[in-house]
C-alpha cells in the first residue's frame, strides 16, 4: 500500500536529506537548507552551493514533476535567459510517495516589487523571454489541465468564481469589473496553442546585482494553450514606460489583452478574500489598475 502523502510541514530538511542519501549518495555529504521563498506548489531545499531539491507539497502538484523533467531540457535552448536545469530525477519511495527533482542552483535574487513598476529594462527582457517561449515549437506539448492550474485554458473556466465575487466591489467598480469580464469572455482566441509559463510573477523571476533579469523559474503551471494568462504582470507590476515596452515587445492582439485583463480580474478578486493585509492591499492595487484600462 503506498505511503500517505506527508503534510506540508513534514516535507522538511530532514526528509530532503534522507531522500538525497537514499537516491543520490554522491550528494549525501552536502548541507541541506530550506529555501525560504519556496512558493506554494513545491518545497525547495538548497543542496550545498550548486544544487536544489524540489519536492511537490501536495498530491495535486505531483503531475508537475514529470512535466518539468520532460520539457525543461527541451525549452531551455530556445530561451534568452536561464531556466531550471534538471540534474537528478528522484523516484517515489516509502519515505516520499512521489517523484521529485534535483536542479542546478540559479544565482540571483527576487526583484524589488517597487522598482519593478518602472523598470523598463526588466519589462523588455521579460517580454522577449515570453515571445521566445510562445514561439518555441509546441508540437506534442502538454495541454492545459489540473497540472497547470488550468493556465492556458479559456478564462471562462473562472466565470462562477468571478461573478460570485462581484459583491466585493462597490457600485462603480462593480460596473467596470462586469464590463472587463464581459469583454474577456467575448474575446475569442483564434491563434494556435503556444507555450505558456502560467505563473509570470516577480516571485518566479530572478535578477542579478544590477537588477537585470537573470533567470525565470517554476514552470509547474506551464502548458500549451492560450497565452493570455502570461499577461497578468502587465497590470499587477508594470507601470508607465515599463508597461508600454512590455506590451510593445509582447505584441499581442486586442483580444488576447482583453482575456489577460480577465485573468487579472480573477486573480485580484481571489486575492481580495485572502486574510493577510499585504495580500489584500496588493489585490486592491491590481484591481484598480485593471479596472482603469
GUZATOR-917345 format. One line per field, with one value per residue: x, y, z of N, C-alpha, C in turn; residue number from 1; residue in three letters. Coordinates in nm, 2 decimals, m for minus. Atoms other than C-alpha are relative to their C-alpha. Layout:
N
nu: c(X/...);
nv: c(Y/...);
nw: c(Z/...);
cau: c(X/...);
cav: c(Y/...);
caw: c(Z/...);
cu: c(X/...);
cv: c(Y/...);
cw: c(Z/...);
domar: c(NUM/...);
dopa: c(ALA/...);
***
This chain:
293
nu: c(0.09/m0.08/m0.01/0.09/m0.08/m0.03/0.04/m0.10/m0.10/m0.08/m0.09/m0.09/m0.14/m0.04/0.05/m0.08/m0.14/0.02/0.02/m0.13/m0.09/0.06/0.01/m0.11/m0.11/m0.11/0.03/0.04/m0.07/0.04/0.09/0.14/0.06/0.12/0.01/0.11/0.11/0.02/0.12/0.11/0.02/m0.11/m0.09/m0.13/m0.12/m0.13/m0.09/m0.13/0.00/0.03/0.12/0.12/0.09/0.14/0.10/0.14/0.05/0.13/0.03/0.05/m0.11/m0.09/m0.01/m0.09/m0.14/m0.04/0.01/m0.12/m0.12/0.01/0.01/m0.10/m0.12/0.04/0.02/m0.11/m0.09/0.08/0.04/m0.12/m0.05/0.01/0.11/m0.06/m0.05/0.02/m0.12/0.03/0.15/0.03/0.11/0.08/m0.05/0.07/m0.01/0.07/0.08/0.01/m0.13/m0.05/m0.10/m0.11/m0.04/m0.11/0.03/m0.01/m0.03/0.09/0.09/0.13/0.00/0.06/0.13/0.02/m0.09/0.05/0.11/m0.05/m0.13/0.02/m0.09/0.06/0.12/m0.03/m0.06/0.11/0.08/m0.07/0.00/0.13/0.01/m0.08/0.07/0.12/m0.03/m0.07/0.09/0.09/0.05/m0.01/m0.01/0.11/0.12/0.03/0.08/m0.02/m0.14/m0.04/0.10/0.08/m0.06/0.01/0.14/0.08/0.02/0.14/0.01/0.01/0.12/0.07/m0.08/m0.01/0.13/0.05/m0.08/0.03/0.06/m0.11/m0.03/0.11/0.08/m0.07/m0.10/0.07/0.04/m0.12/m0.04/0.09/m0.03/m0.13/0.02/0.07/m0.09/m0.09/0.08/0.03/m0.12/m0.03/m0.14/0.00/m0.13/m0.03/m0.06/m0.14/m0.05/0.01/m0.06/0.11/m0.01/m0.10/0.00/m0.13/m0.05/m0.06/m0.11/m0.12/m0.07/m0.14/m0.02/0.04/0.15/0.03/0.07/m0.10/0.06/0.14/0.01/0.13/0.08/0.10/0.13/m0.02/0.09/0.01/0.14/0.02/m0.10/0.05/m0.03/m0.13/0.00/0.05/m0.10/0.02/0.08/m0.03/m0.13/m0.06/0.07/m0.06/m0.08/m0.03/0.12/0.01/m0.10/0.04/0.10/m0.05/m0.09/0.08/0.07/0.12/0.12/0.09/0.08/m0.08/m0.01/0.13/0.00/m0.10/0.07/0.09/m0.08/m0.04/0.12/0.02/m0.11/0.02/0.11/m0.04/m0.09/0.08/0.06/m0.10/0.01/m0.11/0.02/m0.09/0.06/0.12/m0.05/m0.04/0.12/0.07/m0.07/0.02/0.13/0.00/m0.07/0.07/0.13/m0.03/m0.04);
nv: c(m0.12/m0.12/m0.08/m0.12/m0.11/m0.07/m0.14/m0.09/m0.03/0.12/0.00/m0.09/0.02/0.14/0.08/m0.02/0.06/0.14/0.04/m0.01/0.11/0.12/0.01/m0.07/0.00/m0.09/m0.13/0.03/m0.08/m0.14/m0.06/m0.02/m0.12/m0.04/m0.13/m0.07/m0.03/0.12/0.00/0.08/0.14/0.08/m0.04/0.00/0.00/m0.02/0.11/m0.06/m0.13/0.00/0.08/m0.02/0.11/m0.06/0.11/m0.05/m0.02/0.07/0.10/m0.06/m0.06/0.10/0.00/m0.10/0.04/0.07/m0.10/m0.08/0.08/0.03/m0.12/m0.11/0.02/m0.03/m0.14/m0.08/m0.05/m0.10/m0.12/m0.09/0.00/0.14/0.06/0.12/0.11/0.13/0.08/0.13/0.04/0.08/0.09/0.03/0.10/0.00/m0.13/m0.10/0.07/m0.08/m0.04/m0.13/m0.04/m0.08/m0.10/m0.08/m0.13/m0.12/m0.12/m0.11/m0.03/m0.05/m0.14/m0.09/m0.03/m0.14/m0.03/0.07/m0.08/m0.10/0.05/0.02/0.10/0.13/0.03/0.03/0.13/0.10/0.01/0.08/0.14/0.06/0.02/0.11/0.11/0.03/0.04/0.13/0.11/0.05/0.13/0.11/m0.06/0.04/m0.08/m0.05/0.08/m0.01/m0.01/m0.14/m0.08/m0.05/m0.11/0.03/0.03/m0.12/m0.06/0.02/0.10/m0.07/m0.09/0.01/m0.06/m0.15/m0.06/0.01/m0.09/m0.14/m0.07/m0.06/m0.13/m0.10/m0.02/m0.05/0.11/0.11/m0.02/0.02/0.14/0.08/m0.03/0.06/0.14/0.02/m0.01/0.11/0.12/m0.02/m0.01/0.13/0.04/0.06/0.05/0.14/0.01/m0.03/0.02/m0.11/0.02/0.03/m0.07/m0.11/m0.09/m0.03/0.11/0.10/m0.06/m0.03/m0.11/m0.01/m0.12/m0.12/0.01/0.05/0.13/0.10/0.13/0.02/0.13/0.06/0.03/0.10/m0.04/m0.01/0.08/m0.05/m0.05/m0.15/m0.08/m0.11/0.02/m0.05/m0.15/m0.07/m0.09/m0.14/m0.08/0.02/m0.05/m0.11/m0.13/m0.10/0.05/0.14/0.07/m0.03/0.08/0.14/0.02/m0.01/0.11/0.12/m0.01/0.08/m0.07/m0.06/0.10/0.06/m0.10/0.00/0.12/m0.02/m0.08/0.09/0.08/m0.09/m0.02/0.12/0.01/m0.10/0.03/0.11/m0.05/m0.10/0.08/0.05/m0.06/m0.08/m0.14/m0.02/0.06/m0.08/m0.13/0.03/0.03/m0.13/m0.08/0.07/m0.02/m0.14/m0.01/0.07/m0.07/m0.13/0.02);
nw: c(0.00/0.01/m0.12/0.00/0.03/m0.12/m0.02/0.05/m0.10/m0.01/0.11/m0.06/0.04/m0.04/0.11/0.12/m0.02/0.01/0.14/0.07/m0.04/0.05/0.14/0.06/m0.10/0.03/m0.06/m0.14/m0.09/0.01/m0.09/0.04/m0.07/0.06/0.07/m0.07/0.09/0.09/0.08/m0.06/0.05/m0.03/m0.10/0.07/m0.10/0.06/m0.03/0.02/0.07/0.14/0.03/m0.07/0.01/0.01/m0.03/0.00/m0.13/m0.01/0.11/0.13/0.08/0.04/0.14/0.05/m0.01/0.12/0.10/m0.01/0.03/0.15/0.09/m0.02/0.09/0.14/0.01/m0.04/0.11/0.08/m0.08/m0.01/m0.13/m0.05/m0.07/m0.08/0.07/m0.08/m0.01/m0.07/0.01/m0.11/0.02/m0.12/m0.08/m0.12/m0.07/0.06/0.10/0.12/0.06/m0.04/0.09/m0.04/0.10/m0.03/m0.07/0.08/m0.08/0.02/m0.11/0.05/0.03/m0.09/0.06/0.03/0.11/0.12/0.06/0.09/0.06/0.14/0.05/m0.05/0.07/0.14/0.01/m0.03/0.12/0.10/m0.05/0.03/0.14/0.04/m0.06/0.08/0.14/0.00/0.05/m0.10/0.04/m0.10/m0.14/m0.09/0.00/m0.13/m0.09/m0.14/m0.02/0.02/m0.06/0.11/0.08/0.14/0.03/0.01/m0.13/m0.04/m0.10/m0.13/0.00/m0.13/m0.11/0.02/m0.02/m0.14/m0.09/0.03/m0.11/m0.08/0.06/m0.01/0.12/0.12/0.03/0.04/0.14/0.08/m0.01/0.09/0.14/0.03/0.01/0.12/0.11/0.00/0.04/0.14/0.08/0.04/0.03/0.13/0.04/m0.04/m0.14/m0.01/m0.14/m0.10/m0.12/m0.09/m0.13/0.02/m0.12/m0.04/m0.08/0.08/0.07/m0.07/0.06/m0.05/m0.09/0.07/0.02/0.13/m0.01/0.02/0.01/m0.02/m0.07/m0.04/0.11/m0.04/0.07/0.14/0.09/0.13/0.01/0.02/m0.07/m0.08/m0.15/m0.03/0.01/m0.12/m0.06/0.06/m0.10/m0.14/m0.04/0.08/0.01/0.09/0.11/m0.01/0.05/0.15/0.07/m0.01/0.10/0.13/0.03/m0.01/0.13/0.00/0.05/m0.10/m0.07/m0.10/m0.11/m0.07/m0.08/m0.10/m0.10/m0.07/m0.10/m0.11/m0.08/m0.08/m0.11/m0.10/m0.08/m0.09/m0.11/m0.08/m0.11/m0.09/m0.13/m0.04/0.05/0.12/0.12/0.04/0.05/0.14/0.08/0.02/0.10/0.13/0.05/0.04/0.13/0.11/0.02/0.06/0.14);
cau: c(0.00/0.15/0.26/0.02/0.13/0.30/0.17/0.34/0.53/0.66/0.83/1.13/1.51/1.54/1.32/1.50/1.84/1.71/1.59/1.92/2.12/1.88/1.88/2.18/2.47/2.71/2.55/2.49/2.75/2.60/2.43/2.05/1.88/1.52/1.47/1.26/1.06/0.97/0.63/0.30/0.32/0.66/0.90/1.26/1.59/1.93/2.19/2.54/2.62/2.52/2.20/1.84/1.60/1.23/0.95/0.58/0.40/0.07/m0.07/m0.23/0.11/0.27/0.19/0.40/0.72/0.73/0.62/0.91/1.16/1.04/1.00/1.25/1.55/1.36/1.27/1.60/1.80/1.52/1.50/1.72/1.76/1.83/1.56/1.60/1.81/1.72/2.03/1.86/1.53/1.41/1.17/0.88/0.98/0.85/0.98/0.81/0.53/0.61/0.88/1.09/1.37/1.72/1.81/2.11/2.12/2.05/2.21/2.00/1.75/1.38/1.32/1.23/0.85/0.86/1.15/0.98/0.70/0.92/1.20/1.19/1.49/1.33/1.00/1.16/1.37/1.08/0.87/1.14/1.16/0.78/0.80/1.07/0.87/0.55/0.73/0.91/0.77/0.47/0.41/0.32/0.34/0.11/m0.25/m0.38/m0.54/m0.52/m0.14/m0.12/m0.39/m0.58/m0.33/m0.36/m0.73/m1.01/m1.06/m1.43/m1.35/m1.34/m1.68/m1.85/m1.56/m1.55/m1.92/m1.99/m1.72/m1.86/m2.03/m1.68/m1.67/m1.86/m2.11/m1.88/m1.60/m1.86/m1.99/m1.64/m1.55/m1.86/m1.76/m1.40/m1.53/m1.78/m1.51/m1.28/m1.55/m1.63/m1.27/m1.22/m0.88/m0.81/m0.44/m0.28/m0.19/0.15/0.38/0.29/0.47/0.15/0.27/0.46/0.51/0.80/0.82/0.93/1.19/1.55/1.76/2.14/2.30/2.22/1.85/1.88/1.66/1.89/1.65/1.29/1.19/0.89/0.74/0.49/0.19/0.33/0.12/0.05/m0.26/m0.38/m0.10/m0.34/m0.26/0.10/0.00/m0.12/0.21/0.12/m0.13/0.00/0.35/0.45/0.36/0.42/0.71/0.78/0.42/0.44/0.76/0.63/0.32/0.51/0.76/0.50/0.29/m0.04/m0.38/m0.65/m0.85/m0.56/m0.51/m0.89/m0.86/m0.55/m0.75/m1.00/m0.73/m0.61/m0.96/m1.00/m0.66/m0.74/m1.08/m0.94/m0.67/m0.92/m1.06/m0.72/m0.66/m0.33/m0.34/m0.04/m0.23/m0.55/m0.35/m0.19/m0.53/m0.68/m0.40/m0.42/m0.79/m0.75/m0.51/m0.71/m1.04/m0.88/m0.80);
cav: c(0.00/0.34/0.57/0.86/1.19/1.39/1.72/2.02/2.09/1.73/1.79/1.94/1.94/1.60/1.44/1.60/1.49/1.14/1.12/1.25/1.00/0.72/0.81/1.03/0.91/1.12/1.42/1.27/1.49/1.82/2.05/2.08/2.41/2.50/2.79/3.05/3.15/2.81/2.90/2.72/2.41/2.28/2.27/2.36/2.29/2.40/2.12/2.26/2.56/2.43/2.22/2.24/1.96/2.03/1.82/1.86/2.00/1.81/1.53/1.76/1.90/1.57/1.58/1.89/1.70/1.47/1.76/1.98/1.69/1.62/1.97/2.20/2.04/2.09/2.45/2.58/2.61/2.83/3.09/3.40/3.36/3.05/2.83/2.54/2.26/1.90/1.72/1.44/1.25/1.14/0.85/0.77/0.57/0.46/0.79/1.00/0.87/1.10/1.16/1.47/1.66/1.79/2.11/2.32/2.63/2.96/3.26/3.57/3.74/3.82/4.16/4.45/4.50/4.88/4.90/4.66/4.91/5.15/4.91/4.94/4.71/4.43/4.46/4.45/4.14/3.96/4.03/3.90/3.58/3.53/3.59/3.33/3.09/3.12/3.08/2.76/2.45/2.34/2.01/1.74/1.98/1.93/2.06/2.27/2.10/2.04/2.01/2.37/2.50/2.55/2.81/2.82/2.72/2.97/3.23/3.14/2.85/3.11/3.26/3.13/3.23/3.58/3.65/3.54/3.78/4.10/4.18/4.26/4.57/4.90/5.02/5.20/4.93/4.66/4.80/4.83/4.48/4.34/4.52/4.39/4.04/4.06/4.17/3.89/3.62/3.77/3.79/3.48/3.31/3.24/3.16/2.82/2.69/2.81/2.75/2.95/2.98/3.00/3.20/3.51/3.69/3.86/3.56/3.35/3.59/3.63/3.93/4.00/4.27/4.53/4.42/4.26/3.96/3.66/3.36/3.25/2.97/2.75/2.60/2.39/2.58/2.56/2.42/2.47/2.69/3.05/3.30/3.54/3.40/3.52/3.89/3.95/4.11/4.40/4.52/4.36/4.50/4.73/5.10/5.38/5.33/4.98/4.87/5.03/4.85/4.52/4.55/4.66/4.38/4.11/4.23/4.06/4.13/4.32/4.01/3.85/4.16/4.15/3.79/3.88/4.15/3.89/3.67/3.97/4.04/3.68/3.69/4.02/3.91/3.58/3.76/4.02/3.74/3.65/3.72/3.89/4.28/4.27/4.04/4.25/4.57/4.41/4.28/4.63/4.79/4.52/4.56/4.94/4.90/4.65/4.84/5.16/5.01);
caw: c(0.00/m0.10/0.19/0.27/0.13/0.41/0.55/0.41/0.73/0.73/0.40/0.57/0.56/0.74/0.47/0.19/0.33/0.37/0.02/m0.11/0.09/m0.03/m0.40/m0.47/m0.25/m0.44/m0.28/0.06/0.22/0.11/0.35/0.32/0.39/0.32/0.07/0.24/m0.06/m0.20/m0.34/m0.28/m0.50/m0.40/m0.12/m0.22/m0.04/m0.13/m0.15/m0.10/m0.32/m0.66/m0.63/m0.53/m0.44/m0.53/m0.38/m0.45/m0.15/m0.21/m0.41/m0.66/m0.76/m0.83/m1.21/m1.24/m1.16/m1.46/m1.68/m1.57/m1.60/m1.96/m2.10/m1.93/m2.11/m2.44/m2.37/m2.23/m2.56/m2.71/m2.43/m2.38/m2.01/m1.80/m1.66/m1.41/m1.53/m1.42/m1.29/m1.09/m1.13/m0.79/m0.76/m0.53/m0.23/0.11/0.25/0.00/m0.23/m0.53/m0.79/m0.72/m0.88/m0.83/m1.02/m1.06/m0.84/m1.02/m0.88/m0.84/m0.61/m0.63/m0.79/m0.57/m0.62/m0.60/m0.85/m1.09/m1.16/m1.35/m1.47/m1.84/m1.90/m1.69/m1.86/m2.21/m2.13/m1.97/m2.28/m2.51/m2.29/m2.33/m2.70/m2.73/m2.51/m2.72/m3.05/m2.94/m3.11/m2.92/m3.10/m2.85/m2.55/m2.25/m2.29/m2.01/m1.71/m1.34/m1.37/m1.49/m1.26/m1.59/m1.71/m2.09/m2.08/m2.17/m1.90/m1.90/m1.67/m1.38/m1.46/m1.15/m0.92/m1.07/m1.08/m0.73/m0.60/m0.77/m0.45/m0.30/m0.52/m0.48/m0.74/m0.98/m0.95/m0.99/m1.31/m1.45/m1.34/m1.51/m1.83/m1.82/m1.76/m2.04/m2.27/m2.16/m2.22/m2.56/m2.68/m2.88/m2.90/m3.27/m3.27/m3.23/m2.88/m2.77/m2.47/m2.16/m1.84/m1.64/m1.34/m1.46/m1.13/m0.97/m0.73/m1.02/m1.16/m1.06/m1.12/m1.08/m0.87/m1.14/m1.14/m1.48/m1.54/m1.49/m1.47/m1.49/m1.25/m1.15/m1.46/m1.27/m1.43/m1.78/m2.07/m2.43/m2.48/m2.47/m2.39/m2.22/m1.87/m1.91/m1.95/m1.59/m1.49/m1.72/m1.46/m1.15/m1.16/m1.45/m1.48/m1.73/m1.98/m1.84/m1.91/m2.26/m2.36/m2.22/m2.44/m2.74/m2.73/m2.64/m2.95/m2.88/m3.03/m2.85/m2.78/m2.60/m2.39/m2.31/m2.19/m2.00/m1.82/m1.73/m1.58/m1.38/m1.26/m1.15/m0.96/m0.79/m0.68/m0.54/m0.35/m0.22/0.00/0.15/0.51/0.52/0.49/0.24/0.00/0.02/m0.04/m0.35/m0.47/m0.43/m0.63/m0.91/m0.93/m0.95/m1.24/m1.45/m1.39/m1.51/m1.85);
cu: c(0.09/m0.01/m0.10/0.09/0.02/m0.06/0.11/0.12/0.09/0.10/0.11/0.15/0.04/m0.05/0.08/0.14/m0.01/m0.02/0.13/0.10/m0.05/0.02/0.12/0.12/0.11/m0.01/m0.04/0.07/m0.03/m0.09/m0.14/m0.06/m0.13/0.01/m0.12/m0.12/m0.02/m0.12/m0.10/0.00/0.11/0.08/0.14/0.11/0.13/0.09/0.14/m0.01/m0.06/m0.13/m0.12/m0.09/m0.14/m0.10/m0.14/m0.06/m0.13/m0.02/m0.04/0.11/0.10/0.02/0.10/0.15/0.05/0.00/0.13/0.12/0.00/0.03/0.10/0.13/m0.03/m0.01/0.13/0.08/m0.07/m0.02/0.12/0.05/m0.01/m0.13/0.05/0.04/m0.01/0.14/m0.02/m0.14/m0.02/m0.12/m0.08/0.06/m0.08/0.01/m0.08/m0.07/m0.01/0.14/0.03/0.12/0.12/0.04/0.13/m0.04/0.01/0.02/m0.10/m0.09/m0.13/0.01/m0.07/m0.14/m0.02/0.08/m0.06/m0.10/0.05/0.13/m0.02/0.08/m0.05/m0.12/0.03/0.06/m0.10/m0.09/0.07/0.01/m0.14/m0.02/0.07/m0.07/m0.12/0.03/0.09/m0.10/m0.08/m0.06/0.01/0.01/m0.13/m0.12/m0.03/m0.09/0.03/0.15/0.05/m0.09/m0.08/0.06/0.01/m0.14/m0.08/m0.03/m0.14/m0.01/m0.02/m0.13/m0.08/0.08/0.00/m0.14/m0.05/0.08/m0.02/m0.05/0.11/0.03/m0.11/m0.06/0.08/0.11/m0.07/m0.04/0.12/0.05/m0.09/0.03/0.13/m0.02/m0.08/0.09/0.10/m0.07/m0.03/0.12/0.05/0.15/0.00/0.13/0.02/0.05/0.15/0.05/m0.03/0.07/m0.10/0.00/0.11/m0.02/0.14/0.06/0.07/0.10/0.12/0.07/0.14/0.01/m0.04/m0.15/m0.03/m0.06/0.11/m0.05/m0.15/m0.02/m0.15/m0.09/m0.11/m0.14/0.01/m0.09/0.01/m0.15/0.00/0.10/m0.05/0.04/0.14/0.01/m0.04/0.10/m0.01/m0.07/0.05/0.13/0.05/m0.09/0.07/0.08/0.03/m0.12/0.00/0.09/m0.04/m0.11/0.05/0.08/m0.09/m0.09/m0.11/m0.12/m0.09/m0.08/0.08/0.02/m0.13/m0.01/0.10/m0.05/m0.09/0.08/0.05/m0.11/m0.02/0.10/m0.03/m0.12/0.02/0.08/m0.07/m0.06/0.11/0.01/0.11/m0.02/0.09/m0.06/m0.12/0.04/0.04/m0.12/m0.07/0.07/m0.01/m0.13/m0.02/0.06/m0.08/m0.14/0.01/0.03/m0.10);
cv: c(0.12/0.08/0.12/0.12/0.09/0.14/0.09/0.03/m0.12/m0.01/0.10/m0.04/m0.14/m0.09/0.01/m0.06/m0.15/m0.05/0.01/m0.11/m0.13/m0.01/0.06/0.00/0.08/0.14/m0.01/0.10/0.15/0.05/0.02/0.11/0.04/0.14/0.07/0.03/m0.11/0.00/m0.09/m0.14/m0.10/0.05/m0.02/0.01/0.01/m0.11/0.06/0.13/m0.01/m0.08/0.04/m0.13/0.06/m0.11/0.06/0.01/m0.07/m0.09/0.06/0.06/m0.10/m0.01/0.10/m0.05/m0.06/0.10/0.09/m0.08/m0.03/0.12/0.11/m0.02/0.04/0.15/0.09/0.05/0.11/0.13/0.08/0.02/m0.14/m0.03/m0.12/m0.11/m0.13/m0.07/m0.13/m0.02/m0.09/m0.08/m0.01/m0.11/m0.01/0.13/0.11/m0.05/0.08/0.01/0.14/0.03/0.06/0.09/0.07/0.13/0.11/0.12/0.12/0.03/0.04/0.15/0.08/0.05/0.14/0.04/m0.05/0.09/0.09/m0.06/m0.04/m0.12/m0.14/m0.04/m0.04/m0.14/m0.11/m0.02/m0.08/m0.15/m0.06/m0.02/m0.13/m0.13/m0.04/m0.03/m0.13/m0.11/m0.06/m0.14/m0.10/0.05/m0.03/0.10/0.05/m0.10/0.02/0.02/0.14/0.10/0.07/0.12/m0.05/m0.04/0.14/0.06/m0.02/m0.11/0.06/0.08/m0.01/0.06/0.15/0.06/0.00/0.09/0.15/0.08/0.07/0.14/0.10/0.02/0.03/m0.11/m0.12/0.01/m0.01/m0.14/m0.09/0.02/m0.07/m0.15/m0.04/0.00/m0.12/m0.13/0.01/m0.01/m0.14/m0.02/m0.07/m0.05/m0.14/0.00/0.02/m0.03/0.12/m0.05/m0.03/0.08/0.11/0.10/0.03/m0.11/m0.11/0.06/0.02/0.11/0.00/0.13/0.13/0.00/m0.04/m0.14/m0.11/m0.14/0.01/m0.14/m0.04/m0.01/m0.10/0.03/0.01/m0.10/0.06/0.04/0.14/0.08/0.11/m0.01/0.06/0.16/0.07/0.10/0.14/0.09/m0.02/0.06/0.13/0.12/0.08/m0.06/m0.15/m0.08/0.02/m0.09/m0.15/m0.03/0.00/m0.12/m0.13/m0.01/m0.10/0.08/0.05/m0.11/m0.08/0.08/0.00/m0.12/0.01/0.09/m0.08/m0.09/0.08/0.03/m0.12/0.00/0.10/m0.03/m0.12/0.05/0.10/m0.07/m0.06/0.07/0.09/0.14/0.02/m0.05/0.08/0.13/m0.02/m0.02/0.13/0.08/m0.06/0.03/0.15/0.02/m0.06/0.07/0.14/m0.01/0.07);
cw: c(0.00/0.13/m0.03/m0.04/0.13/0.00/m0.05/0.09/0.02/m0.12/0.03/m0.04/0.03/m0.11/m0.12/0.01/m0.01/m0.14/m0.09/0.03/m0.07/m0.15/m0.08/0.09/m0.03/0.06/0.15/0.10/0.00/0.11/m0.06/0.07/m0.08/m0.07/0.05/m0.09/m0.10/m0.09/0.07/m0.04/0.03/0.12/m0.05/0.11/m0.08/0.05/m0.03/m0.06/m0.14/m0.04/0.08/m0.01/0.01/0.01/m0.01/0.14/0.03/m0.11/m0.13/m0.08/m0.06/m0.16/m0.06/m0.01/m0.13/m0.12/m0.01/m0.05/m0.15/m0.08/0.03/m0.08/m0.15/m0.02/0.01/m0.12/m0.08/0.07/0.03/0.14/0.06/0.07/0.08/m0.09/0.08/0.00/0.07/0.00/0.12/m0.02/0.13/0.08/0.13/0.09/m0.05/m0.13/m0.13/m0.06/0.04/m0.08/0.07/m0.12/0.03/0.06/m0.10/0.08/m0.04/0.12/m0.06/m0.03/0.11/m0.06/m0.03/m0.13/m0.13/m0.08/m0.11/m0.07/m0.14/m0.05/0.04/m0.08/m0.15/0.00/0.03/m0.12/m0.11/0.04/m0.04/m0.15/m0.05/0.05/m0.09/m0.14/0.00/m0.04/0.11/m0.03/0.11/0.14/0.08/m0.01/0.14/0.08/0.14/0.03/m0.01/0.07/m0.10/m0.07/m0.15/m0.05/m0.02/0.14/0.05/0.11/0.14/0.01/0.13/0.11/m0.01/0.03/0.14/0.10/m0.04/0.12/0.09/m0.04/0.03/m0.13/m0.12/m0.04/m0.05/m0.15/m0.10/m0.01/m0.09/m0.15/m0.04/m0.01/m0.12/m0.12/m0.01/m0.05/m0.15/m0.09/m0.04/m0.03/m0.14/m0.04/0.05/0.15/0.00/0.14/0.09/0.12/0.11/0.13/m0.01/0.11/0.05/0.10/m0.08/m0.10/0.09/m0.07/0.07/0.09/m0.06/m0.03/m0.14/0.01/m0.03/m0.01/0.01/0.06/0.01/m0.12/0.03/m0.06/m0.15/m0.08/m0.14/m0.02/m0.03/0.08/0.09/0.15/0.03/m0.01/0.13/0.06/m0.06/0.10/0.14/0.05/m0.08/m0.01/m0.11/m0.11/0.01/m0.05/m0.15/m0.07/0.01/m0.10/m0.14/m0.05/m0.01/m0.13/m0.01/m0.05/0.11/0.07/0.10/0.12/0.08/0.09/0.11/0.11/0.08/0.10/0.12/0.09/0.09/0.12/0.11/0.09/0.10/0.12/0.09/0.12/0.09/0.13/0.04/m0.06/m0.13/m0.13/m0.04/m0.06/m0.15/m0.09/m0.04/m0.11/m0.14/m0.06/m0.05/m0.14/m0.12/m0.02/m0.06/m0.15/m0.10);
domar: c(1/2/3/4/5/6/7/8/9/10/11/12/13/14/15/16/17/18/19/20/21/22/23/24/25/26/27/28/29/30/31/32/33/34/35/36/37/38/39/40/41/42/43/44/45/46/47/48/49/50/51/52/53/54/55/56/57/58/59/60/61/62/63/64/65/66/67/68/69/70/71/72/73/74/75/76/77/78/79/80/81/82/83/84/85/86/87/88/89/90/91/92/93/94/95/96/97/98/99/100/101/102/103/104/105/106/107/108/109/110/111/112/113/114/115/116/117/118/119/120/121/122/123/124/125/126/127/128/129/130/131/132/133/134/135/136/137/138/139/140/141/142/143/144/145/146/147/148/149/150/151/152/153/154/155/156/157/158/159/160/161/162/163/164/165/166/167/168/169/170/171/172/173/174/175/176/177/178/179/180/181/182/183/184/185/186/187/188/189/190/191/192/193/194/195/196/197/198/199/200/201/202/203/204/205/206/207/208/209/210/211/212/213/214/215/216/217/218/219/220/221/222/223/224/225/226/227/228/229/230/231/232/233/234/235/236/237/238/239/240/241/242/243/244/245/246/247/248/249/250/251/252/253/254/255/256/257/258/259/260/261/262/263/264/265/266/267/268/269/270/271/272/273/274/275/276/277/278/279/280/281/282/283/284/285/286/287/288/289/290/291/292/293);
dopa: c(UNK/UNK/UNK/UNK/UNK/UNK/UNK/UNK/UNK/UNK/UNK/UNK/UNK/UNK/UNK/UNK/UNK/UNK/UNK/UNK/UNK/UNK/UNK/UNK/UNK/UNK/UNK/UNK/UNK/UNK/UNK/UNK/UNK/UNK/UNK/UNK/UNK/UNK/UNK/UNK/UNK/UNK/UNK/UNK/UNK/UNK/UNK/UNK/UNK/UNK/UNK/UNK/UNK/UNK/UNK/UNK/UNK/UNK/UNK/UNK/UNK/UNK/UNK/UNK/UNK/UNK/UNK/UNK/UNK/UNK/UNK/UNK/UNK/UNK/UNK/UNK/UNK/UNK/UNK/UNK/UNK/UNK/UNK/UNK/UNK/UNK/UNK/UNK/UNK/UNK/UNK/UNK/UNK/UNK/UNK/UNK/UNK/UNK/UNK/UNK/UNK/UNK/UNK/UNK/UNK/UNK/UNK/UNK/UNK/UNK/UNK/UNK/UNK/UNK/UNK/UNK/UNK/UNK/UNK/UNK/UNK/UNK/UNK/UNK/UNK/UNK/UNK/UNK/UNK/UNK/UNK/UNK/UNK/UNK/UNK/UNK/UNK/UNK/UNK/UNK/UNK/UNK/UNK/UNK/UNK/UNK/UNK/UNK/UNK/UNK/UNK/UNK/UNK/UNK/UNK/UNK/UNK/UNK/UNK/UNK/UNK/UNK/UNK/UNK/UNK/UNK/UNK/UNK/UNK/UNK/UNK/UNK/UNK/UNK/UNK/UNK/UNK/UNK/UNK/UNK/UNK/UNK/UNK/UNK/UNK/UNK/UNK/UNK/UNK/UNK/UNK/UNK/UNK/UNK/UNK/UNK/UNK/UNK/UNK/UNK/UNK/UNK/UNK/UNK/UNK/UNK/UNK/UNK/UNK/UNK/UNK/UNK/UNK/UNK/UNK/UNK/UNK/UNK/UNK/UNK/UNK/UNK/UNK/UNK/UNK/UNK/UNK/UNK/UNK/UNK/UNK/UNK/UNK/UNK/UNK/UNK/UNK/UNK/UNK/UNK/UNK/UNK/UNK/UNK/UNK/UNK/UNK/UNK/UNK/UNK/UNK/UNK/UNK/UNK/UNK/UNK/UNK/UNK/UNK/UNK/UNK/UNK/UNK/UNK/UNK/UNK/UNK/UNK/UNK/UNK/UNK/UNK/UNK/UNK/UNK/UNK/UNK/UNK/UNK/UNK/UNK/UNK/UNK/UNK/UNK/UNK/UNK/UNK/UNK/UNK/UNK/UNK/UNK);
***
